[in-house]
Amino acid sequence: MITIINYGLGNISAFKNVYKRLNVPVKIASSKDELADAKKIILPGVGAFDHAMRLLQESGMRELLDDLVMKQNVPVLGICVGMQMLAKSSEEGNLPGLCWIDGLVKKFDPAKISHQTKFPHMGWNTITPDRENTLMTGFTDESKFYFLHSFYFACNQPENSIATTEYGIRFDSAVNKDNIFGVQFHPEKSHNNGIELLHNFAKL
């Protein structure tokens, strides 16, 4: 059973449709009661960091989510801004993140990029798996996913990075610490590769 957190951000129906296609049961949690028995959790997110953190807090699910992930070791997958929320903080805002993975969210700096590029980072790009990891099973340096973001996750501990992507600079596009996973790209928009990644998470 996959529990998708509905706190007002993210394409909930797209994840639900993918798991329906995979014959994996899905539950949508919009309250503490609906989240309480979660066995695997997806934390989606789009838009601004502070807005996402504020909505999660206002949903009433934040405390229980911390308990499930940090004390009960329930697997969680943060997606796009949902991944960025795993960090300590973001240059995009002032609120603290969930602080589940030691890292900071930074803004792409065009001045530090040697070739002309466009922002936000939007469209298809390849990932480079850093090490063997269950979530990355089946993917190679040629595997492409769909991205849409202007900020990126920077791990303070290299071992927490499980995939990187090149966009002017090389940044961490997938992270993992114990039961906590995050991807900067949108698997729900990444066709077969995205379906495979979401299936990998379901099989953890």
MOCOR-V314448 format. One record per backbone hydrogen bond with DSSP energy under -1.0 kcal/mol. CO is the residue of the C=O (numbers start at 1). NH is the residue of the N-H. Records with the same first field share a line. If there is no record, write none. Layout:
CO=NH + NH
This chain:
2=27
3=42
4=29
10=12
11=15
12=16
13=17
14=18
15=19
16=20
17=21
18=22
19=24
20=23
25=2
27=4
29=6
31=35
32=36
35=38
40=3
41=77
42=5
43=79
45=81
48=52
49=53
50=54
51=55
52=56
53=57
54=58
55=59
57=60
61=65
62=66
63=67
64=68
65=69
66=70
67=71 + 72
68=74
75=41
76=181
77=43
78=183
79=82
80=84
81=85
83=86
84=87
85=98
86=100 + 101
87=99
88=97
89=105
90=93
101=103
102=156
103=88
104=154
105=91
106=152
109=112
110=113
121=149
123=147
125=145
128=164
134=137
136=139
140=143
143=127
145=125
146=186
147=123
149=121
150=108
152=106
153=172
154=104
157=160
158=161
160=176
162=130
163=173 + 174
164=128
165=171
167=169
169=167
171=165
173=184
174=162 + 163
175=182
177=180
179=76
180=177
181=78
182=175
183=80
186=189
187=190
190=194
191=195
192=196
193=197
194=198
195=199
196=200
197=201
198=202
199=203
201=204
